[in-house]
Amino acid sequence: MIQLALMQAAAVDAATQLPTAADIPALPADNGLNILQLVLHASLPVQLVMVILLLFSLASWVIIFRKKAVLDSARRSADDFEERFWSGADLAGLFREVSGRDRRLQGIEAIFEGGFREFARLRQKRHVDARTQLEGAQRAMRASLAREVDQLEHNLEFLANVGSIAPYVGLFGTVWGIMISFQGLATMKEATIATVAPGISEALVATAMGLFAAIPAVWAYNRYQTRVERLNVRYEAFAEEFSSILQRQSHLDEQ
């Protein structure tokens, strides 16, 4: 009985010594990551790097949307013209329709117009055989095709440059910011993670912005370059098929 009484008394003393909810200190609230504050408190060279990366990103998105509109227009134009061309329309009538338009010709229309114009010009000359007529039309179509593909590829190199350079620009800003942070630690007698973390966080924002600018640019470049190559193959196939039609036409004229 004496031992039982002693155990009950010890349990009462332990219960009285347990901390209550009011005695437990509250944990600090998590304020989250404030990117704007990190940018504003970064050093001047790091801020300059961030501005450059922001300009890269804005220019890339402008090119991405514009290039999408150009490629979509080129595909629709090729679909419409090939549908009329292979429907059995008269080539001379189709040429007059195409060349009489006020807008700039693009894609297969430009290739057709250039080839047929040169073929008709050489056919009107005397003592020009069928082979010369066909070669002249082919040269004109190759020139038009090269101009059209060059127009489609315009500004794609900028996306490629942003995709390859932006991460390194961001890394430069990060390295510079970390150097500034560690240089500031040299004047402190006692350094803790709390003194190092803000400067490193500010520096790492530059790397994040570099990736933010590079990833969409790389994706868009690969996507649009593939579409340009497909249109190029389509243009070359049309030029070959149209050359065959002109060759048959020139042989009929000689008969």
Phi, psi and omega per residue, in radians:
M1 nan -0.654 -3.130
I2 -1.149 -0.704 3.120
Q3 -1.140 -0.684 3.119
L4 -1.099 -0.704 3.133
A5 -1.150 -0.653 3.120
L6 -1.167 -0.690 3.118
M7 -1.129 -0.714 3.118
Q8 -1.134 -0.671 3.126
A9 -1.170 -0.647 3.111
A10 -1.181 -0.661 3.115
A11 -1.122 -0.674 3.124
V12 -1.145 -0.711 3.134
D13 -1.136 -0.675 3.129
A14 -1.163 -0.664 -3.142
A15 -1.155 -0.637 3.141
T16 -1.245 -0.384 -3.117
Q17 -1.556 -0.185 3.130
L18 -1.142 2.438 3.134
P19 -1.276 2.519 3.072
T20 -1.579 3.040 3.140
A21 -1.094 -0.552 -3.141
A22 -1.256 -0.459 -3.114
D23 -1.402 -0.336 -3.101
I24 -1.350 2.157 -3.129
P25 -1.179 2.465 -3.138
A26 -1.283 2.435 3.098
L27 -1.273 2.580 3.123
P28 -1.145 2.479 -3.117
A29 -1.271 2.498 3.126
D30 -1.503 1.912 -3.096
N31 -1.442 -0.099 -3.134
G32 1.408 -3.103 -3.087
L33 -1.721 2.043 3.139
N34 -1.749 1.708 -3.085
I35 -1.131 -0.684 -3.098
L36 -1.086 -0.738 3.126
Q37 -1.146 -0.645 3.100
L38 -1.118 -0.688 3.141
V39 -1.198 -0.750 -3.082
L40 -1.201 -0.517 -3.104
H41 -1.639 0.028 3.122
A42 -1.277 2.833 3.114
S43 -1.235 2.860 -3.065
L44 -1.068 -0.777 3.100
P45 -1.074 -0.667 3.120
V46 -1.177 -0.694 3.082
Q47 -1.106 -0.661 3.089
L48 -1.106 -0.720 3.080
V49 -1.086 -0.710 3.133
M50 -1.135 -0.677 3.106
V51 -1.120 -0.737 3.121
I52 -1.086 -0.767 3.137
L53 -1.155 -0.622 3.093
L54 -1.135 -0.715 3.088
L55 -1.137 -0.708 3.064
F56 -1.014 -0.780 -3.111
S57 -1.141 -0.778 3.138
L58 -1.097 -0.792 3.121
A59 -1.097 -0.656 3.128
S60 -1.116 -0.748 -3.130
W61 -1.180 -0.623 3.068
V62 -1.086 -0.794 3.131
I63 -1.144 -0.665 -3.130
I64 -1.058 -0.825 -3.112
F65 -1.221 -0.707 3.131
R66 -1.158 -0.742 -3.122
K67 -1.170 -0.612 3.065
K68 -1.078 -0.731 3.113
A69 -1.130 -0.697 -3.138
V70 -1.138 -0.799 -3.114
L71 -1.195 -0.659 3.072
D72 -1.117 -0.719 3.106
S73 -1.127 -0.706 3.122
A74 -1.124 -0.687 3.121
R75 -1.173 -0.759 3.124
R76 -1.129 -0.718 3.132
S77 -1.100 -0.709 3.113
A78 -1.141 -0.714 3.120
D79 -1.089 -0.803 -3.100
D80 -1.143 -0.779 -3.081
F81 -1.221 -0.729 3.126
E82 -1.120 -0.597 3.088
E83 -1.106 -0.721 3.099
R84 -1.275 -0.645 -3.084
F85 -1.163 -0.784 -3.094
W86 -1.518 0.067 3.065
S87 -1.420 -0.007 3.115
G88 1.607 0.353 -3.140
A89 -1.231 2.653 3.100
D90 -1.151 2.284 -3.067
L91 -1.139 -0.698 3.129
A92 -1.130 -0.730 3.104
G93 -1.167 -0.681 3.098
L94 -1.158 -0.625 3.099
F95 -1.144 -0.747 3.114
R96 -1.117 -0.661 3.121
E97 -1.140 -0.757 -3.090
V98 -1.241 -0.819 -3.084
S99 -1.259 -0.331 -3.133
G100 -1.464 -0.025 -3.119
R101 -1.379 2.598 -3.127
D102 -1.395 -0.524 -3.088
R103 -1.322 2.858 3.119
R104 -1.263 2.327 3.105
L105 -1.303 2.557 -3.137
Q106 -2.475 2.690 3.022
G107 1.153 -2.387 -3.079
I108 -1.123 -0.567 3.085
E109 -1.023 -0.785 3.141
A110 -1.150 -0.679 3.111
I111 -1.134 -0.777 3.114
F112 -1.103 -0.801 -3.104
E113 -1.097 -0.761 -3.140
G114 -1.157 -0.748 3.141
G115 -1.187 -0.777 -3.108
F116 -1.229 -0.607 3.124
R117 -1.106 -0.783 3.134
E118 -1.185 -0.670 3.121
F119 -1.116 -0.773 3.132
A120 -1.176 -0.625 3.140
R121 -1.159 -0.758 3.140
L122 -1.245 -0.527 -3.126
R123 -1.219 -0.468 3.127
Q124 -1.333 -0.298 3.135
K125 -1.426 2.633 3.091
R126 -1.475 2.711 3.079
H127 1.031 0.589 3.040
V128 -1.996 1.984 -3.052
D129 -1.339 3.037 -3.071
A130 -1.153 -0.614 -3.128
R131 -1.135 -0.735 3.124
T132 -1.133 -0.692 3.102
Q133 -1.078 -0.781 -3.118
L134 -1.165 -0.737 3.139
E135 -1.121 -0.677 3.092
G136 -1.119 -0.730 3.109
A137 -1.138 -0.681 3.131
Q138 -1.151 -0.698 3.095
R139 -1.097 -0.727 3.127
A140 -1.129 -0.691 3.128
M141 -1.201 -0.667 3.097
R142 -1.111 -0.689 3.113
A143 -1.136 -0.760 3.111
S144 -1.130 -0.694 3.139
L145 -1.112 -0.741 3.133
A146 -1.098 -0.707 3.118
R147 -1.141 -0.704 -3.117
E148 -1.170 -0.753 3.127
V149 -1.157 -0.675 3.092
D150 -1.098 -0.652 3.101
Q151 -1.168 -0.671 3.125
L152 -1.196 -0.584 -3.118
E153 -1.475 -0.039 -3.099
H154 -1.064 2.306 3.117
N155 1.306 -0.061 3.066
L156 -1.172 -0.543 3.127
E157 -1.138 -0.483 3.092
F158 -1.144 -0.734 3.096
L159 -1.093 -0.700 3.107
A160 -1.118 -0.707 3.134
N161 -1.158 -0.728 3.115
V162 -1.114 -0.733 -3.137
G163 -1.101 -0.556 -3.108
S164 -1.622 -0.481 -3.041
I165 -1.663 -0.637 -3.015
A166 -0.983 -0.753 3.114
P167 -1.064 -0.624 3.137
Y168 -1.263 -0.623 3.059
V169 -1.109 -0.762 3.078
G170 -1.111 -0.663 3.108
L171 -1.142 -0.639 3.070
F172 -1.053 -0.781 3.102
G173 -1.093 -0.647 3.120
T174 -1.159 -0.799 3.140
V175 -1.072 -0.741 3.140
W176 -1.114 -0.760 -3.140
G177 -1.141 -0.658 3.105
I178 -1.180 -0.658 3.084
M179 -1.076 -0.733 3.121
I180 -1.112 -0.682 -3.133
S181 -1.131 -0.802 -3.129
F182 -1.242 -0.500 3.069
Q183 -1.164 -0.631 3.090
G184 -1.187 -0.466 3.119
L185 -1.222 -0.356 -3.104
A186 -1.129 -0.457 -3.121
T187 -1.549 -0.074 -3.115
M188 -1.706 2.461 3.101
K189 -1.352 -0.609 -3.106
E190 -2.301 2.091 -3.119
A191 -1.912 2.304 3.087
T192 -2.170 3.026 3.123
I193 -1.127 -0.480 3.136
A194 -1.188 -0.511 3.130
T195 -1.460 -0.445 -3.103
V196 -1.567 -0.606 -2.996
A197 -1.026 -0.771 -3.101
P198 -1.059 -0.775 -3.134
G199 -1.134 -0.703 3.117
I200 -1.175 -0.672 3.100
S201 -1.073 -0.744 3.107
E202 -1.083 -0.682 -3.122
A203 -1.222 -0.652 -3.103
L204 -1.211 -0.358 3.077
V205 -1.070 -0.575 3.132
A206 -1.120 -0.724 3.086
T207 -1.122 -0.723 3.114
A208 -1.076 -0.728 3.124
M209 -1.183 -0.594 3.068
G210 -1.095 -0.751 3.085
L211 -1.182 -0.633 3.111
F212 -1.090 -0.608 3.105
A213 -1.401 -0.574 -3.007
A214 -1.411 -0.716 -3.005
I215 -1.078 -0.881 3.098
P216 -1.102 -0.603 -3.131
A217 -1.149 -0.749 3.128
V218 -1.143 -0.780 3.130
W219 -1.061 -0.812 -3.112
A220 -1.136 -0.698 3.136
Y221 -1.078 -0.845 3.138
N222 -1.091 -0.722 -3.135
R223 -1.140 -0.861 -3.072
Y224 -1.275 -0.574 3.088
Q225 -1.118 -0.660 3.074
T226 -1.126 -0.726 3.125
R227 -1.163 -0.650 3.094
V228 -1.130 -0.733 3.118
E229 -1.102 -0.678 3.099
R230 -1.137 -0.729 3.093
L231 -1.154 -0.628 3.106
N232 -1.088 -0.788 3.092
V233 -1.077 -0.675 3.126
R234 -1.153 -0.721 3.113
Y235 -1.136 -0.756 -3.137
E236 -1.123 -0.681 3.112
A237 -1.121 -0.721 3.111
F238 -1.134 -0.714 3.136
A239 -1.080 -0.683 3.110
E240 -1.177 -0.770 3.140
E241 -1.150 -0.690 3.118
F242 -1.199 -0.573 3.074
S243 -1.104 -0.689 3.099
S244 -1.103 -0.694 3.115
I245 -1.143 -0.755 3.123
L246 -1.151 -0.601 3.112
Q247 -1.134 -0.752 3.088
R248 -1.133 -0.657 3.136
Q249 -1.150 -0.699 -3.132
S250 -1.200 -0.611 3.097
H251 -1.199 -0.626 3.081
L252 -1.155 -0.606 -3.139
D253 -1.197 -0.538 -3.132
E254 -1.316 -0.399 -3.106
Q255 -1.324 nan nan
